[in-house]
Amino acid sequence: MAAIWPLVGRDQELETLVQRIQDGAGGIVLAGPAGVGKTRLAAELLEAAVARGFAAVRVAATQASAAMPFGAFATLLPELQPGLDRVQMLRQVAQAVVARGEGRPFLLLADDAHLLDEPSAALTHHLAATRGATVVATVRSTERAPDPILALWKDGLAERVELEPLTESEVDDLLNAVLGGPVARLTRGQFFERSCGNVLFLRELVLGALDAGVLRQRVGVWRLEGGLPASARLVEIVEARLGDLSDHHRESLELLALGQPLGVDLFEQLTGEQTLRSLERRHLVTVDKTGQRLDVGLAHPLYGDVLQKLLSPARARILYRTLASTLEATGARRRDDVLRVAVWRVEGGGAVRPGTLLAGAGRAWTLHELAVTERLARAALTAGGGFDAGLLLGRVLSASGHPEEAEEHLAALVPEAADDRQRVELASTRIDNLCYSMGRLEEGLAVAAAAEAVISDDVCRDEIIAQRAALLDASGDTTGGLAAALPVIERAEGRALIWASVIATAALARVGATTQALATAERGLAASAALEGPPLAWGDYAFGAGQGLALLYSGQLDAAERLAAAGYERGVAEANTEAEFLLAGILAMIHVVQGRVVTAARRARESAILARDHGRLVHTRLALIALAEALALAGRAQEAAEVLAELDSRSSPVAHIFDPEAWRARAWVAVASGDLRGAKEALVGAADMAGRSGDRAFEGAAWHDLARLGEPARAVGRLEGLAETMEGPLPALRAEQARALVGRDAAGLEAVSAGFEDIGALLFAAEAAADAASAWKRCGNARKANAADRLAQRLAGECEGARTPALATDTSARASLSARELEICRLAATGHSNRDIAAQLFLSYRTVENKLYTAYAKLGIASREELAAALRGI
């Protein structure tokens, strides 16, 4: 990592300030909190001024230099004449400083000018007032500067520029530049939250995380794999900011570090009213309004990190007990107070009531605080929390990526389930863990059957039936899954209705019943909003995923992206990792259809990493499928093949639902490797597989891919049939494209291209335009062929470098060669020998030779070496 970080987020400010100096408009005072980047921007400004012919001097004020007259200018002082009064001395020093410019325009940079001694501050003001120098000064906005420095902007001698901390987007840009690669969204958010955009703190956090080994690059993405440590250097910096504190003030800040935010009344009860005012004046705490309440917090998150690190364990226990007792005495009326009291009691040591711990654990689970939930659930179980504590512990172990431990723990709870409600909650949790985290379908089905056998309550039994419907669907029987789920939706309510609606929404999306899928999701969401009692193991984001798929498969790509992106952003904001990886995967699938292959690969990679870390086999597999296809379409065949190998290693009976899509991804990896025949075989297999399971969306995608790869006659009949049974423009456009390809209908292909562009499927639109160009060329209409070719190039230019046979082959070549000749030429252009081609296509060696000879003549080339250029890459 570079020793000097790049300047990010200040380009416009720097350009404006340089222009001001060049125009002779006066001085500049850069103000802002410590670490915001004042000194760095001033240094860049000085360097720019020197490049434009200025002479420049930089002085830096410190606490030590402030103790002596002209301390900051000590190295610039001339031999002073004795007996001079203050004004004469000031003039002599000013002349000596300006003389260093040797007649050139002169710039003085006074860094940390709020620390200047009075003579140095007066000299700085004198140079600005007499125009002896253009003064650039940096001051800390939380410190009072000497009067001569204040007068710089009050008297109009300099413009005061307030520097704001970096935004989250600017922090992302800086981290990308410093680390040399993309940073995961959640990691970027953690760095931004802890640094508050302060560049100095950000740098120390990054260095500390790298040194501690918790910031790592995996599959091209930087991600935090642990908490942000407070390094020794960061502790020193923050300690210096905190300054000298009385014992009482330090204890007050320590209480905040452990418990913030604290209500104003609670804080004043703990520390006293005068303490709050004193700490506010020193800019060490802030008071903010939250709803109708006023909360006290530390002025910067890192103050809390450092204060906690410096606390001894014994001291921390005492403070935690103080916090808990004081909050309980006030009534603990806020919604999150049950969580705060539970955590403080555990941290403070001693016996704690199991009800307190279980209530806190439940609130932590709702807030997706998995580590806190696990700790409190374990403590509640130890304290005698019984079945409820054990069930919650099993849930959080599964969600945290420890499915084996979760199943061992949950199985032991079976004899403790005392009624049907407990039996169904335990069975549902075990089924989810066994099937979706461990891939053990048969065991999950056995748990469902055992639960159904002992549950007498119809409402509870419907929950198990809904779970079984989900297993049928996930194992590749979409028709069976819907047949089991839809009757439950008609008769059930509460949790059973919610479960069945989640399953049916996604299944209805895949069979092309878009309107019914969206309506089912809305009904499930309404039931979820009205649900009382313990929260479900997953949230409303599951409905968002199903709705996104319904919109995607019908061709409403913009609406699908907006919905999925909103769910993803909400998941990130709520630190809900399951929502984040599920919706990142849905976004990746949407981006693939849009043709945004690089964006799709980034989203899919993020989803795969998070899902893998949380032990979610099904979601990992879904993300890897999208990643392999995106990489293949981007022409990154080797990377795509490596992803495909991991996908094969993660096969699961609970993920058979995605087998057709996995074979489609395999087909595009084959295309990227030059194996068109293998790709076509994979697509036929994918279509047959999807047809058997009833997944019309998957089947349509496979037949469409086959048409795109030169086999429209094999695909058109089934695509037309699917278009009649599926809602939305996408199925219809696929059928229309296949018909136009079969008939070499140039005008029809142009209409299809326009249709795909309208729905945002730009890669399909580009391919249809390229096919139209070839068709017009065959008809001898060069003008329309050229126009269609230009359209294809424009559309392809928006697809982030996507490469497919339709786009990578020259229009003239496609128009002049037969399908067989083009297939042979593509293989030859990618390095296959004539014998390899003959074996792959089941042709004789002589036939391959003859076809190549004929193709050379048509293309006007004489050798294999010219073939790749003639075909433009494939």
N, C-alpha and C positions, 0 to 999 in steps of 0.2 A: 504494500500500500504506500502511496506517495506520502512523503514527509509534509509537503505543503498541499493542502486540499484546494481544489478548484473553487473559484468564486462562482457561486450559484445564486440565482434569484436577485442579483443586483445589477444586471446588465443595463436596464433602463436608467436606474439611478446614476450609475457610473457615466453613462453617455451624457446625461444632462449636466452632471457636475463638471465633467471635462469641458463641455461647451461653455459653461459659465466662467470657468477659469480662463479659457482661451479668449473669451470676449471681454475679459477684464471687468467683470460685473461685481467683483468684491470677494470677500472671504466666505468660508463655509465652516459651520460647526455641525459635526455629526454627533447626534445624541441618541442614547438608547441604554438599555440595561446592560450589565456586564455580560460579555460573551456573545453579544448579538452580531458581532462582526464589524464594529466601527473601525478598529485598527486595520483590519484587512482591506476594507474598502478605501480607507485613507491611503494605505500603501499603494494600492492599485492606481488611485488618483495621482499620487506623487509620481509614480512610474510613467503614467500617461503624460503628465506635464513635462517631465524630463525629455520624453520622446518628441515633444513639440517645441523644444528649445529652451525650456525653463532651467534655471539653476535651482537646486532644492536642498534644503537642510531639514533634517528630522531630529526633534528633541523629544524625550520621553520623561514625563514627570513621575516621581515615585514618592512614597512616604518618606524615604530617607533624604531625597533631594529637597523636599519641602522644608527641611530644617535649616537650610542655609540660603542666603541671598543669591539670586541668579543660579540656584542649584541645578536646574534643568539645562541651563546654558553654559555650564562650567567649562566644557571643552571648547567653547566658541569665544570665551571672554578675551579681550585684548589686554595689554598692559595698561592698567588704568592710571591716569594722572592723579597725583595726590591733591587733596583739597577741593575736589569737585563736589558741588552740591548734588542732590538726588536727580534733578532734572538734567544737569549737564552729564552726569554719569550715564543716565538712561540714553541720552543722545549719542554718546561715545560708543556705548555697547551696540546700539542699533546700527550705527554707521559701520562698525566692524563686522556685524552679522551680514548686512546687505552687501558689503564689499566682497563677500565671498562669491557673489554672483558674477563679478567681473563684467558688469554692464548688461548682463542678460536679465530678462524678467526673473523675479525671485519668488520662490514659494517656500513658506515655512510650515512644516507639519509639527504641531504640538500635540503629542499623544497623551491621553489622560490629563487634559488641561485642568480638570477640577482639582488636581493635586498640586498645581503650580504654587510655588511660594509667591508672595506679593510682588517682589521686584520682577520676577520672571513673567507673572501675569500682566504687570504694567508694561513690560517690554513688548509682549505679544500684542497688547492693545495698541501701543504706540506704533508698531510696524504696520498694523492694519489701518490706523487712523491717518498716518502720513503717506500711505500707499507705498511705503518702502518695501513691502512684501505682500503677496497674496497669502493670507493666513488660512490654513486648514487646521481645525482643532477638533479633537474628540473629547466628549465629556460623558460621564455616567449620569443618566437621567435621575437616578435615585440619590445623588450626592449634590450638595450645594457647592457651586463653583465660586472662586474669588470674584469680587465685584468687577474688575477689569474684563474678565472673561464673560460675565453676564452681560456687560455693556456691549460686547461684540454684536450680538443680535438685537439687543434692545435699542442700540443707537443706529442700527441699520448698516453697520460695517460688514456684517456677514449674514448669510442666510442659515437659519437653524433647520437642519433636516433630521427628523425623527426616524430612526431605523427600527422597523418592526421585525420580530422574529420570522424565520422562514415558515412558509405554509407547509402543509403536509405534502403537497405535490412537489414543492421545491426540495423538501427533505428527501423525497423519493429520488429526484434527479441527482441530488448530491450523493446519496448512498450508491446509486447505480454507477456514478462516475468514479467514486472512491474504491468500490469493491470490484468494479469491472464486470458487473453482471446484474441481472434483475433481482429484486428483493421481494420476497413474499409479502402480500398485502398486510397480513396480520403482523408480521415482523416490522414492516415500515410503520404501522400504526403504533406499535410498542415503542419504537425509537422516538417517534414524534411526541407521543404522550409523555414519555419520561423527560425528554429534552425541552419540550415546549417550543421547538424551533430554534433553540439557542445553539449556535454552531459550536461553541467551546464545549458545552456539555455533551452535544451529540458526538463530537470527536472522541471525548474520553469514554463515552458509553460504547462506541464501536471498538475502540482499542481494548477496552476492558473485556468486552464480549469475545473478541478474537483471542486474547491472551488466555481467557478461561476456557476456550474451546466450545462455547455454547452458541457461537455464530458460525454456521457451517454452510458450505455450498453443496447442494445435492441436486443432481440432474439439472445443473445449470442455474439453480435458483438458490439465493441466500436465505436462510431461515434460522430463527432462534430456536434452539432446542433446550431451553432452560431459562431461568430468570435472568434479568439484566443485573450483573454484579456491580457493586460500588467499589471500583478499584482504589488502590492507595492514592493515586494521583487525584482521582475525583474527590476522595475524602478530604485531601488537603485543600483543594479549590473551594469546596463547600464550607469547610471549617473557616477559611479566610473570609468568606462571604458572611457567615453568621457573626463573626467578630467576637468581642469579649461579652460574655453573657453572665448575669448574676445566676446564682444557683436556682433561684425561683423561676427566672425567665427560661433557663435551660430546661427545667422540669416541665414547664408549661409547653414548650416546643416538643419535648419528648412525648408528652401525653397526646399531642396532635399527631406526631409521627406514627404512633401506634393506633390511634382511633379516628383520624380524620376521615370525613368532615364531622365536626361536632357542632351541635346547635349552640347559638350564642349563649343562651341561658345555661346550658350544661357546662360550657367552657368557663363562663364567669363563675359558676358555682364551684368548679374545680380550682380556678386560679385567681379569681378576683377581677372586678371591672377595670381597675387601673392597669392591670397586666395586659389586657387586650388592647387598650389604647396605646400603651407603650410599644408593644410589638407591631402594631399597625404603623406607627410613625416611623419605625425602623425598616419598614417594608419586608418584614419577615413573615407576616401572616396577612391573609385577605379575608374579608367578610363578603359573602355572596348570597343573593336571594335565591332560594330553591322553593318554587311554589309560593306558599305563604310564610315560609320560614327563613331565618337568617342562619347561615352556616359559616363556621370558621374553618379555614384550612391553611396549610403552609403556603407561602408565596411561590414555591416551586416544588414539584414532586420529588426532585432529587434531595432536597433538604430532609425529607422523611427517610429516604433510603440511607443516607449517611448517619442521621441520628440513630436509626435503628441498629445500624452496624456497630456503632460505638457503645451501645447499651450492653451492660453485662446481663447474663441470663437472670440472675437473682433480682436485679433492679427492674428488668422488664416484667417479671412476674408480679412484683408489687404494683407497678403502674397499671397492668392489665386488671388486677383485682380492684384497684381504685376506680377505673373506668366502669367496670361492670356494676359495682355496687352503687355508684352515683347514678348511672343510667336507670338501673332497676328502681332506685328510690324516686326517680322522676316519673315513673309509670311506663316507660318504654313504649310510647304510643305510636311511633312511626312504623311503617310496614316492614322495614329492614332491621328494626331494633332487635327482633328475635334472633336474627343471624349475628348481629354484632355482640349481643350479650353471650350467645353460645360460644362464639370464637374467643371472646375475652375470658370467659370462665375456663375454657380449656387451656388457654395460654397461661392463665394465672395459677393453674394447678389446684389440687384439692377436689373434693367430691362435687359432682354437678348432677342435677336432676335429669333423668333420661328424657323427660318431656321437653325440657329446655333444649337439649342437644338435638332431639329429633325435629323439633320445630325449626331450629336453625339450619339443620341439614336439608330439610324440605325446601326452605327458601333459597339456599345455595344451589340446589338442583334446578329450581325454576330459573335462576339467573345464569345457569350453565357454568357455575364455578365448580368444576369437577373435583379438583384437588381438595377444596374446602369441604365439599359434600362428602368425599370419602373419609376425610379425617373425622368429621363430626358424626357420620354414620357409624364408624368403628367405635368411637367413644360412646355413642348412644347404645350400641349393642353390648359393649362391656358393662355399661351402667344399668343394664336390664331393660333395654328398649324393645326386646322381643321381636316378633315377626316383622313389624313395620320397619324397624331399623335394619334387620337382616335383608329384607327385600330391597330397600333403597341402596344398601351396600352392594348387592349383586348387580343392580342396574348401573351404578356408577363404575363398577369394575369393568363391565362389558363396554360401556361408552368410552372408557379410558384406554381401551386396547388390551385388556387382560381377560379374554373370554374364557380361557381354561380355568383360571381361578374363580371367575364368576360362576361358571357351571358347577364347579365343586361346591361352592358356597350355597348356590340356589337349590341344588339337589338335596342338600341336607335340611332345607327348610320344609320339604314336602310334608313330613309328619306334623309340622307346627301349624299348617294352614287350617284354621278353625271353622271357616264358613265358605260358601261359594264365592263371595267377593274376593277373599284372600286366595282361594284356589285359582280363580281365573287370572288374577294379577300375577301370581307366581308362574302359572303356565305360560302366559303371554310373554313374560320376561325371558323365560327359558327358551321358548320357541324362537324369539328374536335373536337371542345370543347364539343358540346352537346352529341355526340356519344361516343367518346373515353375517355372523362374525366368524363362525367355524366351518360352515359349509356342510354340516352333518344333517342332511335332509331327513333321512330315515328316522334318526333319533328325535328330530323336531316333530315329525308326524306321529311318532309314538307318544310323545308328551301330549300332543293335542288329543289323541284318541283316549289316553288315560284320563285326561281332564274331563272330556265329554262324558265318560262313563260314570264319573262320581258327582258331576254337577247337575243339580235338579232344577235350578232356577233358569227359566227360559232366556231371560235377558243376558245372564252370564254365559249360557251355552252359545248364544249368538256371537259373542265375542270370540269364542274358540272357533266357531264355524268360519267367521271372517278371517281369522288367522290361517285356517286351513285353505281358504280360497287364495290367500296371498301365496302360500307355498305351492299350490297348483300352478298359479300364474308364473311364479319365479322359476319353476322347474321346466317351463316351456310349454305349458298347456294353457294358453290364454283363453281359449273357448271354455275349458273346464273351470278356470278361475272365475270368469264372469258368471257362469251358470251358478256357481256357489255364492258369489258376492251379491248379485242383484236382488235375490229374494230377501236377503238380510236387510238391504237398504229399504226395501218396501215395508218391512214389518218392524224393524228395530228402531232404537233410539240410543242416545248416549254414546258410550264407548264402542259398542258393537257397530252402530251406524257410522261412527268416525272411521273405524278400522276398515269396514267394508267400502266406504266411500273413497278412501285413499287408494285401495287396490283397484276398484272399478274405474276411477278417474284415469289412471295410467293405462289400464287395459283397453278402455273405450277409446283412448287416444290412439292406441296402436291399431285398432280395427277400423279407424277412420270415422268414428261417431263423435265428431268434434263437439257438436251442440250438447249432446247428452253428457259427454265428459265434463264440459265446463259447468253444466247445471249440477252434476253430481258433486263436483268440487265445492260449489257454493253451498250446497246442502250440508256437506261435511264440515265446512268452515263454520256455518251457523251452529251446528251441534257442538263443535269444539269451543266456540265462544260461550256457550251456555253450560259447559261442563263444570261440575263441582267435584270437589275431592282431589285426590292426588293427581298431578299432571301425568300425561302420557309420556312414554319413553322418547317420543319425537314430537315435534311441534307442527304448527301450521305450514312450515316451509315445505313439508311433504306434499301438501295440496298445490303449493306454488310450482313445485317441480312437475306434477302431473298436468297442471294447466299449461305450463310452458311447452310440454311435449305435445299436447293436443293442438296448440297453435302452430308449433313447428311442423308437425306431420301434415297439417292441412295447408301450409304455405303462408301463414300469417307471421312472417319472420320478424317484422319490426315489433309487433305486439308481443311476440314470444320473448324477444330480447329484453324489452322494457320490463316485463313481468319477472323474468329470471334475474335480471340485474338488480331490481329492487329487492328481491328476496335475498340475493347474495349480499348486498350492502347492509341489509338489516342483520343478517347472520354475523357479518364482520363487526358491526356496531355492538351487537349483544354478546360477542365472543362465543357464538354458537358454532363450533367447528363442524358439526354434522351438517348444518344448513350451508355452511361455506363450501364444503367439498361437494355436496350434492348439487348445489346450484351452479358451482363452477363447472361441473361436468355437463350440466344441461346447457350452459352457455357455450361450452366447447362444441357440443353437437350442433347448436344453432350456427355458430361461426363457420363450421365446416360447410354447411349448406349455403351459407352466404358467400363462400369462397375466400373468407379471411383466414387463410391456413396458418399463418404465423401466430395470429391472435388466438386461434383455436388451439394450437399446440401449447401456448403459454397457459391458457386456462386449464387444459386437460392435464398438463404436468402438475399444476398446483393441486388440482382435485385428486390426482393419483397419489401424490405424496401424503396429503392429509388423510385420505381414506386408508391408505396402507398403514400409516402410523396409528390409526384408531382401530385397526383390525377389521375393517369393513370390506370383506372379500367382494361382495357384489358391486359395491360402488367403485372399488379399485379396478375391477374388471371393466366396468363401464367407461371409466376415465382412460384406461389404457387403450381401449378400442378407438376412442376419439383421437387419442394422441398418435397411434400408429397410422390412422388414415390421414390425419393432418400432415404428419411428417412425410408420408409417401407422396401426397399431392404437392408438397413443397419441394419434391425432388431429393429428399434426404433419405435415400434408400437404406443405407447402412444403419442409421439411427432407428428408422422405422422397423427394420428387421430385428433389432435388439429389443425394442418394445414388444414386438410380436412374440419373441421368445419368452419374455416375462409373462405376457398374457397367457401363453400356453401353460406356463408353470403354475398359474393361478386358476386353473379350471375348477369349477365347483358345480355340483348338481343343483345348487340353488341359483345358479347364474345361467342355466340353459336358456333362459328367456333371451339372452343377448347373443346366443351362438350364431344366429344369422348375421348379426352385425359384425361379429368377430370374423366371420368368413368374408364379409365385404371388405373389412380392413385388410385381411390377408390378400384379397384380390388386388387392392391398390398398391400394396407392397410389392406384389409380383409385377405389376405394371411398371413401377419405379425401377425394378431390376431388369426390365426388358422381357419378362416372361408373359406375353399376352395370352398365350394358350392356357397357361396355368391360372391366370386371372379369370378367364372366362369360365373355366371349370369350377373355380371357387364360387363365382357368382351364381351359376346354375344350382350348385349345392345350397347356397344361402337362400335362394328363392324357394327351392323345394322345402327346405327346413321351415322357413317362415310360413309357407302355405299350409304345412301340416299342423302347425301350432295355432294358426288363425291370425297371425300378426301381419295384417295387410300392409301396414306402413313399411315394415322391414322387407316384405316381399316386393313391394313396388320399388323401393330403393335399389334392390338387387337387379330386378329386370331392367330398370332404367340405366343402371351402370353398364349392363350388358349391351344395351342399345348404344350407349355412348362409346363403347369400345368396338363398334363395328358390326354388331349382330342385331340390328333392329328388327329383322324379320322374325327372329326367335322370340322377341320380347313383346311385340306390338299387341298380339291378341290378349295376353294376360294383363298388360297395362290398361288396355281399353276396358276389360272386365273390372279391374280394380277401380278405375275412374268412375264407373257407374255406381259403385257401392261405398265410396269414400267421399267425405265432404272436403271442400276447399279447392283452391286453384292449383296447388302443387300436383296432386294426382292427375288432374286433367291435362296439365301442361306436359307431364311426362308422356302420357299417351299420345298427345298431339305431336310431340317431337319424334317419337318412334314412327308414327304414320308418315310424317314428312320425310324422315330419313329413308324409309322404305321406298317412297315414291320419288325421291330426289327432288322434292318440291321446294325450290328456293324461296318462293314467297311465303310458303307455309313455315319454313324455318325462320325467316325473318320475324314473322308474327309470334312464333314461339319465343324467340330471343327477347322481343319486346315484353312478352308476358312474364318471363323469368326476371327481367330487369325490374318490372313493376313490383314484384313481390320481394325483391332484394336478393334473389339467388343469382348473383353476378357471374359466378363460374359457369353455371349452366347456360346463362345468357350469352356469355362469350363463346362457349362451344357451339351453341346453335347458330350464332352469327358466322363463326368460322365454317361450319357446315354449309350455311347459305352461300358463302363466298365460293366454296368449291362447286356447289350446284350451279350457280350462275356462270362460273367458268366453263363448266361442261356444256352449258347452253350457248356459249360464245358471247355472252353479255359481259364484256370486260368492265364497263362502267359500273354496273351494279355489283360485280364481283369485287372491284376495288373498294366501293363504298362499304360493302359488308365486311371486307377484310379490315378496313379502318375501324369499323365499329367493334369488331372482335378484339382488336388490339387495345382499343380504349377500355373496354370492359375488363379484359385480362389484366390491364395495368392496375386495376383496383383490387386484384385478387392476391396481393402480397407474394407475387412470384410463383403462384400455382402453376404446375406443369401437368398437362394431360395430353394424350395422343392427338386430340382434336386441335389443341392450341400449339403444340410443339412441332407440327408438320406443316410445311409450306403449302399454301393454297393450291398452287399449280401442280405440285406433286400429288396431292390428294385428288385433284380433279382428273389427272391423266392416268393414274395407276388403278388397276383393279384391286378389289379387296385383298385377294391372295398376294398380289405383287406388293402391296403396301405392307402387309403383315411380314413377308419375308424381308423386305428392305429395312423395316424397323429393327428386326432381330439382327440383321447384318450390321446396321449402323451402331448397335450397342455392343459389338465385339464378338458375336457368335459366328463360329465357322460354318461353312456350308453343311458339313456333316452334322453339327449340332442342330442346325435349323431343320435339316431333313428328319432327324430323329424326333425332334420336338413336335413337328407338324405331321409326322407320319407320311412323309413324301420321299420320293427317290432322290438320290444325290443329283442325278441328271436334271430332274424337274426343277430343283432349286437353282442350279446353274442357269437353266434356260430362262426361268422367271427373272433372275437378276439381270441377265443379258438384255432381256426385253425392257426391263425397268430403266437400265442405264440409257438405252436408246431414247426412251420417252423423256427422260430427265435431262438429256444432253450432257451426260457425264461419261467418264471412261473408266473409273476405278472405284473400288470400295472406299478409298480415302476421301473421295469427294461426296460420298453418300450422306454422311452425317450433316454436312453443310446444306445439301440439297433438301434434306428433310427437316432441317432446323432443329436438331437435337434429339429426335427419337427415330 
